[in-house]
Amino acid sequence: MLTKEQIQFTDRYLEQSGIKYMDIRHEMTDYVISALENKEGNFYENFSLYMVQHKQELMQSNRSFRNLALRLALGILKSNVLKPAFWVIALIIFCIASVAKQYIGTEREVMDNLEMAGMIVPLLLNLYFIHYWMFKKEVHSVLMKLLLFMYFGAFIFRIPGLIHNTNFLIGYYSLYISFYLLLIQSIWQLNRQYKLAYNG
């Protein structure tokens, strides 16, 4: 079993070799330490020999590790979507908006507030992304893909413009806002998982 320092050494080496995406780098680190942990002798000598023999192959396998990272992230996202908490949050938002529409404000005011919330919650995700990118110097390839997918999807399909029933529109925004909150939780969960595994 390798020590935490040896795992961190491997992670730093890969980062200095140009593997900047945190999720891909950690999947690659896991692959390397799995290959080295049962070898006898000095770890650093084994590591140097392994890199002489496999570094080029390792760097060319970037896509495989990206797919591993994507499967891990989507697995976490899927498990969170299936949890009751996601649907409870969506239901609470739907009920609050429906009651507000009925008894508190006009239908237009309620929809404007939902649209505003639909802009603020993704903004929180962007701020989270910028925080890691600028201050921690860590970027997720998976997060970037999910952000691009959701932005282009929202831009191309413009779903709210296709929904004319107010209750359906409230339902859409309830799920939309809940999903973004869930995405923030999933990214935080993934970061924590990597941190515990590789940074102590």
Sequence and secondary structure as in RCSB ss.txt:
>XXXX:A:sequence
MLTKEQIQFTDRYLEQSGIKYMDIRHEMTDYVISALENKEGNFYENFSLYMVQHKQELMQSNRSFRNLALRLALG
ILKSNVLKPAFWVIALIIFCIASVAKQYIGTEREVMDNLEMAGMIVPLLLNLYFIHYWMFKKEVHSVLMKLLLFM
YFGAFIFRIPGLIHNTNFLIGYYSLYISFYLLLIQSIWQLNRQYKLAYNG
>XXXX:A:secstr
   HHHHHHHHHHHHHTT  BHHHHHHHHHHHHHHHTT  S HHHHHHHHHHHHHHHHHHTHHHHHHHHHHHHHH
HHHHHHTSHHHHHHHHHHHHHHHHIIIIIS HHHHHHHHHHHHHHHHHHHHHHHHHHHHTS  B HHHHHHHHHH
HHHHHHH HHHH   HHHHHHHHHHHHHHHHHHHHHHHHHHHHHHHHHT 
